[in-house]
Amino acid sequence: MKTTIFALPLILAPLAALAQDLPEIADADGNGTWSLTELQTVYADLTQDAFTAMDVNADGGVDAEELTKAIADGLVPPVAN
């Protein structure tokens, strides 16, 4: 039990950092990923081709991990909240 408690911050810290680095984008349909239309509320010039490149697992939506990678790879710029 103590190992689990001590390990929990090590697991959660990167997730918290990930969430802090992402722009605030509404997930209008509440499905846990962002659609092209949802991302275009922050990235107005985002094209279908760029969205497809961001959607690494090709599930039709961009999740937080994929958006973080897209920002790191320069596909989209970081946005201040």
mmCIF file of the N, C-alpha and C atoms, coordinates in Angstrom:
data_MODEL
# 
_entry.id   MODEL 
# 
loop_
_atom_site.group_PDB 
_atom_site.id 
_atom_site.type_symbol 
_atom_site.label_atom_id 
_atom_site.label_alt_id 
_atom_site.label_comp_id 
_atom_site.label_asym_id 
_atom_site.label_entity_id 
_atom_site.label_seq_id 
_atom_site.pdbx_PDB_ins_code 
_atom_site.Cartn_x 
_atom_site.Cartn_y 
_atom_site.Cartn_z 
_atom_site.occupancy 
_atom_site.B_iso_or_equiv 
_atom_site.pdbx_formal_charge 
_atom_site.auth_seq_id 
_atom_site.auth_comp_id 
_atom_site.auth_asym_id 
_atom_site.auth_atom_id 
_atom_site.pdbx_PDB_model_num 
ATOM 1   N N  . MET A 1 1  ? 0.822   -1.188 0.000   1.00 0.00 ? 1  MET A N  1 
ATOM 2   C CA . MET A 1 1  ? 0.000   0.000  0.000   1.00 0.00 ? 1  MET A CA 1 
ATOM 3   C C  . MET A 1 1  ? 0.867   1.253  0.000   1.00 0.00 ? 1  MET A C  1 
ATOM 4   N N  . LYS A 1 2  ? 1.923   1.287  0.815   1.00 0.00 ? 2  LYS A N  1 
ATOM 5   C CA . LYS A 1 2  ? 2.777   2.463  0.868   1.00 0.00 ? 2  LYS A CA 1 
ATOM 6   C C  . LYS A 1 2  ? 3.458   2.704  -0.470  1.00 0.00 ? 2  LYS A C  1 
ATOM 7   N N  . THR A 1 3  ? 3.848   1.642  -1.132  1.00 0.00 ? 3  THR A N  1 
ATOM 8   C CA . THR A 1 3  ? 4.477   1.784  -2.443  1.00 0.00 ? 3  THR A CA 1 
ATOM 9   C C  . THR A 1 3  ? 3.513   2.446  -3.415  1.00 0.00 ? 3  THR A C  1 
ATOM 10  N N  . THR A 1 4  ? 2.277   2.039  -3.377  1.00 0.00 ? 4  THR A N  1 
ATOM 11  C CA . THR A 1 4  ? 1.265   2.622  -4.253  1.00 0.00 ? 4  THR A CA 1 
ATOM 12  C C  . THR A 1 4  ? 1.076   4.097  -3.951  1.00 0.00 ? 4  THR A C  1 
ATOM 13  N N  . ILE A 1 5  ? 0.986   4.443  -2.695  1.00 0.00 ? 5  ILE A N  1 
ATOM 14  C CA . ILE A 1 5  ? 0.786   5.835  -2.302  1.00 0.00 ? 5  ILE A CA 1 
ATOM 15  C C  . ILE A 1 5  ? 1.969   6.686  -2.732  1.00 0.00 ? 5  ILE A C  1 
ATOM 16  N N  . PHE A 1 6  ? 3.176   6.203  -2.553  1.00 0.00 ? 6  PHE A N  1 
ATOM 17  C CA . PHE A 1 6  ? 4.348   6.972  -2.937  1.00 0.00 ? 6  PHE A CA 1 
ATOM 18  C C  . PHE A 1 6  ? 4.507   7.048  -4.450  1.00 0.00 ? 6  PHE A C  1 
ATOM 19  N N  . ALA A 1 7  ? 4.063   6.044  -5.161  1.00 0.00 ? 7  ALA A N  1 
ATOM 20  C CA . ALA A 1 7  ? 4.190   6.031  -6.617  1.00 0.00 ? 7  ALA A CA 1 
ATOM 21  C C  . ALA A 1 7  ? 3.131   6.888  -7.295  1.00 0.00 ? 7  ALA A C  1 
ATOM 22  N N  . LEU A 1 8  ? 2.013   7.098  -6.644  1.00 0.00 ? 8  LEU A N  1 
ATOM 23  C CA . LEU A 1 8  ? 0.917   7.841  -7.252  1.00 0.00 ? 8  LEU A CA 1 
ATOM 24  C C  . LEU A 1 8  ? 1.321   9.241  -7.717  1.00 0.00 ? 8  LEU A C  1 
ATOM 25  N N  . PRO A 1 9  ? 2.029   10.035 -6.915  1.00 0.00 ? 9  PRO A N  1 
ATOM 26  C CA . PRO A 1 9  ? 2.454   11.345 -7.416  1.00 0.00 ? 9  PRO A CA 1 
ATOM 27  C C  . PRO A 1 9  ? 3.362   11.252 -8.645  1.00 0.00 ? 9  PRO A C  1 
ATOM 28  N N  . LEU A 1 10 ? 4.163   10.214 -8.720  1.00 0.00 ? 10 LEU A N  1 
ATOM 29  C CA . LEU A 1 10 ? 5.036   10.051 -9.882  1.00 0.00 ? 10 LEU A CA 1 
ATOM 30  C C  . LEU A 1 10 ? 4.231   9.776  -11.147 1.00 0.00 ? 10 LEU A C  1 
ATOM 31  N N  . ILE A 1 11 ? 3.102   9.142  -10.977 1.00 0.00 ? 11 ILE A N  1 
ATOM 32  C CA . ILE A 1 11 ? 2.229   8.855  -12.114 1.00 0.00 ? 11 ILE A CA 1 
ATOM 33  C C  . ILE A 1 11 ? 1.395   10.075 -12.474 1.00 0.00 ? 11 ILE A C  1 
ATOM 34  N N  . LEU A 1 12 ? 0.868   10.768 -11.477 1.00 0.00 ? 12 LEU A N  1 
ATOM 35  C CA . LEU A 1 12 ? -0.042  11.879 -11.723 1.00 0.00 ? 12 LEU A CA 1 
ATOM 36  C C  . LEU A 1 12 ? 0.658   13.172 -12.119 1.00 0.00 ? 12 LEU A C  1 
ATOM 37  N N  . ALA A 1 13 ? 1.886   13.379 -11.691 1.00 0.00 ? 13 ALA A N  1 
ATOM 38  C CA . ALA A 1 13 ? 2.590   14.630 -11.994 1.00 0.00 ? 13 ALA A CA 1 
ATOM 39  C C  . ALA A 1 13 ? 2.707   14.903 -13.487 1.00 0.00 ? 13 ALA A C  1 
ATOM 40  N N  . PRO A 1 14 ? 3.130   13.933 -14.302 1.00 0.00 ? 14 PRO A N  1 
ATOM 41  C CA . PRO A 1 14 ? 3.195   14.215 -15.741 1.00 0.00 ? 14 PRO A CA 1 
ATOM 42  C C  . PRO A 1 14 ? 1.825   14.513 -16.345 1.00 0.00 ? 14 PRO A C  1 
ATOM 43  N N  . LEU A 1 15 ? 0.776   13.889 -15.830 1.00 0.00 ? 15 LEU A N  1 
ATOM 44  C CA . LEU A 1 15 ? -0.567  14.161 -16.343 1.00 0.00 ? 15 LEU A CA 1 
ATOM 45  C C  . LEU A 1 15 ? -1.001  15.575 -16.001 1.00 0.00 ? 15 LEU A C  1 
ATOM 46  N N  . ALA A 1 16 ? -0.671  16.029 -14.812 1.00 0.00 ? 16 ALA A N  1 
ATOM 47  C CA . ALA A 1 16 ? -1.005  17.396 -14.426 1.00 0.00 ? 16 ALA A CA 1 
ATOM 48  C C  . ALA A 1 16 ? -0.245  18.398 -15.283 1.00 0.00 ? 16 ALA A C  1 
ATOM 49  N N  . ALA A 1 17 ? 1.020   18.132 -15.535 1.00 0.00 ? 17 ALA A N  1 
ATOM 50  C CA . ALA A 1 17 ? 1.813   19.016 -16.391 1.00 0.00 ? 17 ALA A CA 1 
ATOM 51  C C  . ALA A 1 17 ? 1.248   19.041 -17.797 1.00 0.00 ? 17 ALA A C  1 
ATOM 52  N N  . LEU A 1 18 ? 0.838   17.892 -18.288 1.00 0.00 ? 18 LEU A N  1 
ATOM 53  C CA . LEU A 1 18 ? 0.244   17.799 -19.619 1.00 0.00 ? 18 LEU A CA 1 
ATOM 54  C C  . LEU A 1 18 ? -0.994  18.680 -19.698 1.00 0.00 ? 18 LEU A C  1 
ATOM 55  N N  . ALA A 1 19 ? -1.863  18.587 -18.730 1.00 0.00 ? 19 ALA A N  1 
ATOM 56  C CA . ALA A 1 19 ? -3.103  19.356 -18.742 1.00 0.00 ? 19 ALA A CA 1 
ATOM 57  C C  . ALA A 1 19 ? -2.834  20.849 -18.656 1.00 0.00 ? 19 ALA A C  1 
ATOM 58  N N  . GLN A 1 20 ? -1.817  21.266 -17.916 1.00 0.00 ? 20 GLN A N  1 
ATOM 59  C CA . GLN A 1 20 ? -1.504  22.678 -17.767 1.00 0.00 ? 20 GLN A CA 1 
ATOM 60  C C  . GLN A 1 20 ? -0.943  23.272 -19.045 1.00 0.00 ? 20 GLN A C  1 
ATOM 61  N N  . ASP A 1 21 ? -0.301  22.490 -19.876 1.00 0.00 ? 21 ASP A N  1 
ATOM 62  C CA . ASP A 1 21 ? 0.321   22.988 -21.086 1.00 0.00 ? 21 ASP A CA 1 
ATOM 63  C C  . ASP A 1 21 ? -0.640  23.097 -22.259 1.00 0.00 ? 21 ASP A C  1 
ATOM 64  N N  . LEU A 1 22 ? -1.822  22.541 -22.148 1.00 0.00 ? 22 LEU A N  1 
ATOM 65  C CA . LEU A 1 22 ? -2.764  22.537 -23.255 1.00 0.00 ? 22 LEU A CA 1 
ATOM 66  C C  . LEU A 1 22 ? -3.690  23.747 -23.187 1.00 0.00 ? 22 LEU A C  1 
ATOM 67  N N  . PRO A 1 23 ? -4.074  24.259 -24.347 1.00 0.00 ? 23 PRO A N  1 
ATOM 68  C CA . PRO A 1 23 ? -5.045  25.356 -24.345 1.00 0.00 ? 23 PRO A CA 1 
ATOM 69  C C  . PRO A 1 23 ? -6.404  24.852 -23.878 1.00 0.00 ? 23 PRO A C  1 
ATOM 70  N N  . GLU A 1 24 ? -7.221  25.770 -23.404 1.00 0.00 ? 24 GLU A N  1 
ATOM 71  C CA . GLU A 1 24 ? -8.574  25.397 -22.997 1.00 0.00 ? 24 GLU A CA 1 
ATOM 72  C C  . GLU A 1 24 ? -9.431  25.290 -24.251 1.00 0.00 ? 24 GLU A C  1 
ATOM 73  N N  . ILE A 1 25 ? -9.833  24.078 -24.566 1.00 0.00 ? 25 ILE A N  1 
ATOM 74  C CA . ILE A 1 25 ? -10.655 23.814 -25.739 1.00 0.00 ? 25 ILE A CA 1 
ATOM 75  C C  . ILE A 1 25 ? -11.871 23.032 -25.268 1.00 0.00 ? 25 ILE A C  1 
ATOM 76  N N  . ALA A 1 26 ? -13.044 23.542 -25.581 1.00 0.00 ? 26 ALA A N  1 
ATOM 77  C CA . ALA A 1 26 ? -14.271 22.863 -25.168 1.00 0.00 ? 26 ALA A CA 1 
ATOM 78  C C  . ALA A 1 26 ? -14.451 21.564 -25.944 1.00 0.00 ? 26 ALA A C  1 
ATOM 79  N N  . ASP A 1 27 ? -14.752 20.511 -25.215 1.00 0.00 ? 27 ASP A N  1 
ATOM 80  C CA . ASP A 1 27 ? -15.119 19.231 -25.827 1.00 0.00 ? 27 ASP A CA 1 
ATOM 81  C C  . ASP A 1 27 ? -16.642 19.240 -25.915 1.00 0.00 ? 27 ASP A C  1 
ATOM 82  N N  . ALA A 1 28 ? -17.163 19.903 -26.935 1.00 0.00 ? 28 ALA A N  1 
ATOM 83  C CA . ALA A 1 28 ? -18.594 20.194 -27.038 1.00 0.00 ? 28 ALA A CA 1 
ATOM 84  C C  . ALA A 1 28 ? -19.476 18.954 -26.962 1.00 0.00 ? 28 ALA A C  1 
ATOM 85  N N  . ASP A 1 29 ? -19.036 17.857 -27.548 1.00 0.00 ? 29 ASP A N  1 
ATOM 86  C CA . ASP A 1 29 ? -19.861 16.648 -27.524 1.00 0.00 ? 29 ASP A CA 1 
ATOM 87  C C  . ASP A 1 29 ? -19.540 15.730 -26.348 1.00 0.00 ? 29 ASP A C  1 
ATOM 88  N N  . GLY A 1 30 ? -18.531 16.096 -25.552 1.00 0.00 ? 30 GLY A N  1 
ATOM 89  C CA . GLY A 1 30 ? -18.212 15.350 -24.340 1.00 0.00 ? 30 GLY A CA 1 
ATOM 90  C C  . GLY A 1 30 ? -17.678 13.947 -24.549 1.00 0.00 ? 30 GLY A C  1 
ATOM 91  N N  . ASN A 1 31 ? -17.086 13.678 -25.716 1.00 0.00 ? 31 ASN A N  1 
ATOM 92  C CA . ASN A 1 31 ? -16.611 12.315 -25.999 1.00 0.00 ? 31 ASN A CA 1 
ATOM 93  C C  . ASN A 1 31 ? -15.167 12.065 -25.568 1.00 0.00 ? 31 ASN A C  1 
ATOM 94  N N  . GLY A 1 32 ? -14.507 13.082 -25.002 1.00 0.00 ? 32 GLY A N  1 
ATOM 95  C CA . GLY A 1 32 ? -13.147 12.886 -24.502 1.00 0.00 ? 32 GLY A CA 1 
ATOM 96  C C  . GLY A 1 32 ? -12.050 13.174 -25.504 1.00 0.00 ? 32 GLY A C  1 
ATOM 97  N N  . THR A 1 33 ? -12.418 13.507 -26.722 1.00 0.00 ? 33 THR A N  1 
ATOM 98  C CA . THR A 1 33 ? -11.448 13.921 -27.741 1.00 0.00 ? 33 THR A CA 1 
ATOM 99  C C  . THR A 1 33 ? -11.982 15.176 -28.415 1.00 0.00 ? 33 THR A C  1 
ATOM 100 N N  . TRP A 1 34 ? -11.093 15.843 -29.154 1.00 0.00 ? 34 TRP A N  1 
ATOM 101 C CA . TRP A 1 34 ? -11.503 17.042 -29.878 1.00 0.00 ? 34 TRP A CA 1 
ATOM 102 C C  . TRP A 1 34 ? -11.658 16.729 -31.353 1.00 0.00 ? 34 TRP A C  1 
ATOM 103 N N  . SER A 1 35 ? -12.724 17.230 -31.939 1.00 0.00 ? 35 SER A N  1 
ATOM 104 C CA . SER A 1 35 ? -12.948 17.116 -33.377 1.00 0.00 ? 35 SER A CA 1 
ATOM 105 C C  . SER A 1 35 ? -12.245 18.280 -34.073 1.00 0.00 ? 35 SER A C  1 
ATOM 106 N N  . LEU A 1 36 ? -12.215 18.240 -35.383 1.00 0.00 ? 36 LEU A N  1 
ATOM 107 C CA . LEU A 1 36 ? -11.650 19.347 -36.154 1.00 0.00 ? 36 LEU A CA 1 
ATOM 108 C C  . LEU A 1 36 ? -12.374 20.639 -35.809 1.00 0.00 ? 36 LEU A C  1 
ATOM 109 N N  . THR A 1 37 ? -13.683 20.601 -35.773 1.00 0.00 ? 37 THR A N  1 
ATOM 110 C CA . THR A 1 37 ? -14.476 21.800 -35.472 1.00 0.00 ? 37 THR A CA 1 
ATOM 111 C C  . THR A 1 37 ? -14.166 22.336 -34.082 1.00 0.00 ? 37 THR A C  1 
ATOM 112 N N  . GLU A 1 38 ? -14.041 21.454 -33.100 1.00 0.00 ? 38 GLU A N  1 
ATOM 113 C CA . GLU A 1 38 ? -13.727 21.884 -31.732 1.00 0.00 ? 38 GLU A CA 1 
ATOM 114 C C  . GLU A 1 38 ? -12.343 22.519 -31.672 1.00 0.00 ? 38 GLU A C  1 
ATOM 115 N N  . LEU A 1 39 ? -11.368 21.924 -32.342 1.00 0.00 ? 39 LEU A N  1 
ATOM 116 C CA . LEU A 1 39 ? -10.016 22.489 -32.342 1.00 0.00 ? 39 LEU A CA 1 
ATOM 117 C C  . LEU A 1 39 ? -9.962  23.813 -33.089 1.00 0.00 ? 39 LEU A C  1 
ATOM 118 N N  . GLN A 1 40 ? -10.810 23.985 -34.085 1.00 0.00 ? 40 GLN A N  1 
ATOM 119 C CA . GLN A 1 40 ? -10.810 25.232 -34.849 1.00 0.00 ? 40 GLN A CA 1 
ATOM 120 C C  . GLN A 1 40 ? -11.318 26.415 -34.034 1.00 0.00 ? 40 GLN A C  1 
ATOM 121 N N  . THR A 1 41 ? -11.918 26.177 -32.874 1.00 0.00 ? 41 THR A N  1 
ATOM 122 C CA . THR A 1 41 ? -12.300 27.294 -32.005 1.00 0.00 ? 41 THR A CA 1 
ATOM 123 C C  . THR A 1 41 ? -11.072 27.980 -31.430 1.00 0.00 ? 41 THR A C  1 
ATOM 124 N N  . VAL A 1 42 ? -9.965  27.258 -31.345 1.00 0.00 ? 42 VAL A N  1 
ATOM 125 C CA . VAL A 1 42 ? -8.699  27.816 -30.864 1.00 0.00 ? 42 VAL A CA 1 
ATOM 126 C C  . VAL A 1 42 ? -7.714  28.000 -32.016 1.00 0.00 ? 42 VAL A C  1 
ATOM 127 N N  . TYR A 1 43 ? -7.683  27.028 -32.918 1.00 0.00 ? 43 TYR A N  1 
ATOM 128 C CA . TYR A 1 43 ? -6.776  27.057 -34.070 1.00 0.00 ? 43 TYR A CA 1 
ATOM 129 C C  . TYR A 1 43 ? -7.613  27.281 -35.331 1.00 0.00 ? 43 TYR A C  1 
ATOM 130 N N  . ALA A 1 44 ? -7.985  28.540 -35.589 1.00 0.00 ? 44 ALA A N  1 
ATOM 131 C CA . ALA A 1 44 ? -8.919  28.870 -36.673 1.00 0.00 ? 44 ALA A CA 1 
ATOM 132 C C  . ALA A 1 44 ? -8.442  28.399 -38.040 1.00 0.00 ? 44 ALA A C  1 
ATOM 133 N N  . ASP A 1 45 ? -7.139  28.373 -38.264 1.00 0.00 ? 45 ASP A N  1 
ATOM 134 C CA . ASP A 1 45 ? -6.596  27.998 -39.574 1.00 0.00 ? 45 ASP A CA 1 
ATOM 135 C C  . ASP A 1 45 ? -6.280  26.508 -39.697 1.00 0.00 ? 45 ASP A C  1 
ATOM 136 N N  . LEU A 1 46 ? -6.670  25.706 -38.722 1.00 0.00 ? 46 LEU A N  1 
ATOM 137 C CA . LEU A 1 46 ? -6.368  24.276 -38.750 1.00 0.00 ? 46 LEU A CA 1 
ATOM 138 C C  . LEU A 1 46 ? -7.085  23.608 -39.922 1.00 0.00 ? 46 LEU A C  1 
ATOM 139 N N  . THR A 1 47 ? -6.328  22.911 -40.739 1.00 0.00 ? 47 THR A N  1 
ATOM 140 C CA . THR A 1 47 ? -6.891  22.242 -41.915 1.00 0.00 ? 47 THR A CA 1 
ATOM 141 C C  . THR A 1 47 ? -7.199  20.777 -41.608 1.00 0.00 ? 47 THR A C  1 
ATOM 142 N N  . GLN A 1 48 ? -7.960  20.177 -42.490 1.00 0.00 ? 48 GLN A N  1 
ATOM 143 C CA . GLN A 1 48 ? -8.258  18.747 -42.366 1.00 0.00 ? 48 GLN A CA 1 
ATOM 144 C C  . GLN A 1 48 ? -6.972  17.928 -42.423 1.00 0.00 ? 48 GLN A C  1 
ATOM 145 N N  . ASP A 1 49 ? -6.043  18.316 -43.296 1.00 0.00 ? 49 ASP A N  1 
ATOM 146 C CA . ASP A 1 49 ? -4.775  17.584 -43.406 1.00 0.00 ? 49 ASP A CA 1 
ATOM 147 C C  . ASP A 1 49 ? -3.981  17.651 -42.109 1.00 0.00 ? 49 ASP A C  1 
ATOM 148 N N  . ALA A 1 50 ? -3.918  18.831 -41.491 1.00 0.00 ? 50 ALA A N  1 
ATOM 149 C CA . ALA A 1 50 ? -3.193  18.973 -40.228 1.00 0.00 ? 50 ALA A CA 1 
ATOM 150 C C  . ALA A 1 50 ? -3.891  18.174 -39.127 1.00 0.00 ? 50 ALA A C  1 
ATOM 151 N N  . PHE A 1 51 ? -5.220  18.221 -39.108 1.00 0.00 ? 51 PHE A N  1 
ATOM 152 C CA . PHE A 1 51 ? -5.978  17.453 -38.120 1.00 0.00 ? 51 PHE A CA 1 
ATOM 153 C C  . PHE A 1 51 ? -5.701  15.963 -38.268 1.00 0.00 ? 51 PHE A C  1 
ATOM 154 N N  . THR A 1 52 ? -5.694  15.490 -39.499 1.00 0.00 ? 52 THR A N  1 
ATOM 155 C CA . THR A 1 52 ? -5.416  14.071 -39.763 1.00 0.00 ? 52 THR A CA 1 
ATOM 156 C C  . THR A 1 52 ? -4.022  13.697 -39.281 1.00 0.00 ? 52 THR A C  1 
ATOM 157 N N  . ALA A 1 53 ? -3.054  14.589 -39.479 1.00 0.00 ? 53 ALA A N  1 
ATOM 158 C CA . ALA A 1 53 ? -1.688  14.335 -39.003 1.00 0.00 ? 53 ALA A CA 1 
ATOM 159 C C  . ALA A 1 53 ? -1.636  14.303 -37.478 1.00 0.00 ? 53 ALA A C  1 
ATOM 160 N N  . MET A 1 54 ? -2.450  15.116 -36.820 1.00 0.00 ? 54 MET A N  1 
ATOM 161 C CA . MET A 1 54 ? -2.487  15.149 -35.357 1.00 0.00 ? 54 MET A CA 1 
ATOM 162 C C  . MET A 1 54 ? -3.132  13.893 -34.785 1.00 0.00 ? 54 MET A C  1 
ATOM 163 N N  . ASP A 1 55 ? -4.103  13.348 -35.490 1.00 0.00 ? 55 ASP A N  1 
ATOM 164 C CA . ASP A 1 55 ? -4.873  12.183 -35.029 1.00 0.00 ? 55 ASP A CA 1 
ATOM 165 C C  . ASP A 1 55 ? -4.061  10.911 -35.275 1.00 0.00 ? 55 ASP A C  1 
ATOM 166 N N  . VAL A 1 56 ? -3.047  10.719 -34.450 1.00 0.00 ? 56 VAL A N  1 
ATOM 167 C CA . VAL A 1 56 ? -2.070  9.644  -34.634 1.00 0.00 ? 56 VAL A CA 1 
ATOM 168 C C  . VAL A 1 56 ? -2.725  8.264  -34.704 1.00 0.00 ? 56 VAL A C  1 
ATOM 169 N N  . ASN A 1 57 ? -3.706  8.008  -33.857 1.00 0.00 ? 57 ASN A N  1 
ATOM 170 C CA . ASN A 1 57 ? -4.330  6.681  -33.843 1.00 0.00 ? 57 ASN A CA 1 
ATOM 171 C C  . ASN A 1 57 ? -5.506  6.563  -34.818 1.00 0.00 ? 57 ASN A C  1 
ATOM 172 N N  . ALA A 1 58 ? -5.756  7.608  -35.581 1.00 0.00 ? 58 ALA A N  1 
ATOM 173 C CA . ALA A 1 58 ? -6.789  7.618  -36.633 1.00 0.00 ? 58 ALA A CA 1 
ATOM 174 C C  . ALA A 1 58 ? -8.174  7.214  -36.131 1.00 0.00 ? 58 ALA A C  1 
ATOM 175 N N  . ASP A 1 59 ? -8.518  7.680  -34.915 1.00 0.00 ? 59 ASP A N  1 
ATOM 176 C CA . ASP A 1 59 ? -9.844  7.363  -34.381 1.00 0.00 ? 59 ASP A CA 1 
ATOM 177 C C  . ASP A 1 59 ? -10.864 8.466  -34.659 1.00 0.00 ? 59 ASP A C  1 
ATOM 178 N N  . GLY A 1 60 ? -10.448 9.491  -35.377 1.00 0.00 ? 60 GLY A N  1 
ATOM 179 C CA . GLY A 1 60 ? -11.365 10.570 -35.734 1.00 0.00 ? 60 GLY A CA 1 
ATOM 180 C C  . GLY A 1 60 ? -11.415 11.705 -34.743 1.00 0.00 ? 60 GLY A C  1 
ATOM 181 N N  . GLY A 1 61 ? -10.614 11.625 -33.684 1.00 0.00 ? 61 GLY A N  1 
ATOM 182 C CA . GLY A 1 61 ? -10.546 12.682 -32.679 1.00 0.00 ? 61 GLY A CA 1 
ATOM 183 C C  . GLY A 1 61 ? -9.130  12.829 -32.176 1.00 0.00 ? 61 GLY A C  1 
ATOM 184 N N  . VAL A 1 62 ? -8.828  14.007 -31.659 1.00 0.00 ? 62 VAL A N  1 
ATOM 185 C CA . VAL A 1 62 ? -7.504  14.278 -31.103 1.00 0.00 ? 62 VAL A CA 1 
ATOM 186 C C  . VAL A 1 62 ? -7.633  14.321 -29.586 1.00 0.00 ? 62 VAL A C  1 
ATOM 187 N N  . ASP A 1 63 ? -6.864  13.475 -28.897 1.00 0.00 ? 63 ASP A N  1 
ATOM 188 C CA . ASP A 1 63 ? -6.889  13.472 -27.437 1.00 0.00 ? 63 ASP A CA 1 
ATOM 189 C C  . ASP A 1 63 ? -5.756  14.352 -26.910 1.00 0.00 ? 63 ASP A C  1 
ATOM 190 N N  . ALA A 1 64 ? -5.672  14.473 -25.590 1.00 0.00 ? 64 ALA A N  1 
ATOM 191 C CA . ALA A 1 64 ? -4.681  15.351 -24.966 1.00 0.00 ? 64 ALA A CA 1 
ATOM 192 C C  . ALA A 1 64 ? -3.256  14.948 -25.328 1.00 0.00 ? 64 ALA A C  1 
ATOM 193 N N  . GLU A 1 65 ? -2.986  13.657 -25.369 1.00 0.00 ? 65 GLU A N  1 
ATOM 194 C CA . GLU A 1 65 ? -1.640  13.184 -25.719 1.00 0.00 ? 65 GLU A CA 1 
ATOM 195 C C  . GLU A 1 65 ? -1.293  13.556 -27.164 1.00 0.00 ? 65 GLU A C  1 
ATOM 196 N N  . GLU A 1 66 ? -2.246  13.385 -28.060 1.00 0.00 ? 66 GLU A N  1 
ATOM 197 C CA . GLU A 1 66 ? -2.004  13.717 -29.468 1.00 0.00 ? 66 GLU A CA 1 
ATOM 198 C C  . GLU A 1 66 ? -1.827  15.226 -29.653 1.00 0.00 ? 66 GLU A C  1 
ATOM 199 N N  . LEU A 1 67 ? -2.602  16.029 -28.928 1.00 0.00 ? 67 LEU A N  1 
ATOM 200 C CA . LEU A 1 67 ? -2.459  17.483 -29.025 1.00 0.00 ? 67 LEU A CA 1 
ATOM 201 C C  . LEU A 1 67 ? -1.113  17.928 -28.471 1.00 0.00 ? 67 LEU A C  1 
ATOM 202 N N  . THR A 1 68 ? -0.702  17.336 -27.364 1.00 0.00 ? 68 THR A N  1 
ATOM 203 C CA . THR A 1 68 ? 0.610   17.655 -26.797 1.00 0.00 ? 68 THR A CA 1 
ATOM 204 C C  . THR A 1 68 ? 1.717   17.340 -27.794 1.00 0.00 ? 68 THR A C  1 
ATOM 205 N N  . LYS A 1 69 ? 1.627   16.195 -28.454 1.00 0.00 ? 69 LYS A N  1 
ATOM 206 C CA . LYS A 1 69 ? 2.618   15.814 -29.460 1.00 0.00 ? 69 LYS A CA 1 
ATOM 207 C C  . LYS A 1 69 ? 2.584   16.778 -30.643 1.00 0.00 ? 69 LYS A C  1 
ATOM 208 N N  . ALA A 1 70 ? 1.388   17.168 -31.068 1.00 0.00 ? 70 ALA A N  1 
ATOM 209 C CA . ALA A 1 70 ? 1.257   18.100 -32.194 1.00 0.00 ? 70 ALA A CA 1 
ATOM 210 C C  . ALA A 1 70 ? 1.901   19.444 -31.872 1.00 0.00 ? 70 ALA A C  1 
ATOM 211 N N  . ILE A 1 71 ? 1.733   19.914 -30.640 1.00 0.00 ? 71 ILE A N  1 
ATOM 212 C CA . ILE A 1 71 ? 2.366   21.165 -30.220 1.00 0.00 ? 71 ILE A CA 1 
ATOM 213 C C  . ILE A 1 71 ? 3.877   20.995 -30.194 1.00 0.00 ? 71 ILE A C  1 
ATOM 214 N N  . ALA A 1 72 ? 4.355   19.899 -29.603 1.00 0.00 ? 72 ALA A N  1 
ATOM 215 C CA . ALA A 1 72 ? 5.801   19.637 -29.527 1.00 0.00 ? 72 ALA A CA 1 
ATOM 216 C C  . ALA A 1 72 ? 6.418   19.501 -30.913 1.00 0.00 ? 72 ALA A C  1 
ATOM 217 N N  . ASP A 1 73 ? 5.669   18.914 -31.852 1.00 0.00 ? 73 ASP A N  1 
ATOM 218 C CA . ASP A 1 73 ? 6.170   18.711 -33.214 1.00 0.00 ? 73 ASP A CA 1 
ATOM 219 C C  . ASP A 1 73 ? 5.998   19.941 -34.100 1.00 0.00 ? 73 ASP A C  1 
ATOM 220 N N  . GLY A 1 74 ? 5.361   20.985 -33.578 1.00 0.00 ? 74 GLY A N  1 
ATOM 221 C CA . GLY A 1 74 ? 5.176   22.210 -34.342 1.00 0.00 ? 74 GLY A CA 1 
ATOM 222 C C  . GLY A 1 74 ? 4.014   22.189 -35.325 1.00 0.00 ? 74 GLY A C  1 
ATOM 223 N N  . LEU A 1 75 ? 3.136   21.192 -35.223 1.00 0.00 ? 75 LEU A N  1 
ATOM 224 C CA . LEU A 1 75 ? 1.957   21.163 -36.102 1.00 0.00 ? 75 LEU A CA 1 
ATOM 225 C C  . LEU A 1 75 ? 1.000   22.303 -35.778 1.00 0.00 ? 75 LEU A C  1 
ATOM 226 N N  . VAL A 1 76 ? 0.887   22.624 -34.497 1.00 0.00 ? 76 VAL A N  1 
ATOM 227 C CA . VAL A 1 76 ? 0.092   23.763 -34.041 1.00 0.00 ? 76 VAL A CA 1 
ATOM 228 C C  . VAL A 1 76 ? 0.907   24.492 -32.976 1.00 0.00 ? 76 VAL A C  1 
ATOM 229 N N  . PRO A 1 77 ? 0.699   25.799 -32.845 1.00 0.00 ? 77 PRO A N  1 
ATOM 230 C CA . PRO A 1 77 ? 1.465   26.541 -31.844 1.00 0.00 ? 77 PRO A CA 1 
ATOM 231 C C  . PRO A 1 77 ? 0.874   26.368 -30.447 1.00 0.00 ? 77 PRO A C  1 
ATOM 232 N N  . PRO A 1 78 ? 1.696   26.556 -29.424 1.00 0.00 ? 78 PRO A N  1 
ATOM 233 C CA . PRO A 1 78 ? 1.137   26.581 -28.071 1.00 0.00 ? 78 PRO A CA 1 
ATOM 234 C C  . PRO A 1 78 ? 0.241   27.816 -27.957 1.00 0.00 ? 78 PRO A C  1 
ATOM 235 N N  . VAL A 1 79 ? -0.802  27.715 -27.178 1.00 0.00 ? 79 VAL A N  1 
ATOM 236 C CA . VAL A 1 79 ? -1.741  28.818 -27.011 1.00 0.00 ? 79 VAL A CA 1 
ATOM 237 C C  . VAL A 1 79 ? -1.837  29.137 -25.532 1.00 0.00 ? 79 VAL A C  1 
ATOM 238 N N  . ALA A 1 80 ? -1.747  30.418 -25.198 1.00 0.00 ? 80 ALA A N  1 
ATOM 239 C CA . ALA A 1 80 ? -1.894  30.823 -23.798 1.00 0.00 ? 80 ALA A CA 1 
ATOM 240 C C  . ALA A 1 80 ? -3.359  30.739 -23.413 1.00 0.00 ? 80 ALA A C  1 
ATOM 241 N N  . ASN A 1 81 ? -3.630  30.210 -22.216 1.00 0.00 ? 81 ASN A N  1 
ATOM 242 C CA . ASN A 1 81 ? -5.019  30.106 -21.734 1.00 0.00 ? 81 ASN A CA 1 
ATOM 243 C C  . ASN A 1 81 ? -5.510  31.435 -21.244 1.00 0.00 ? 81 ASN A C  1 
# 
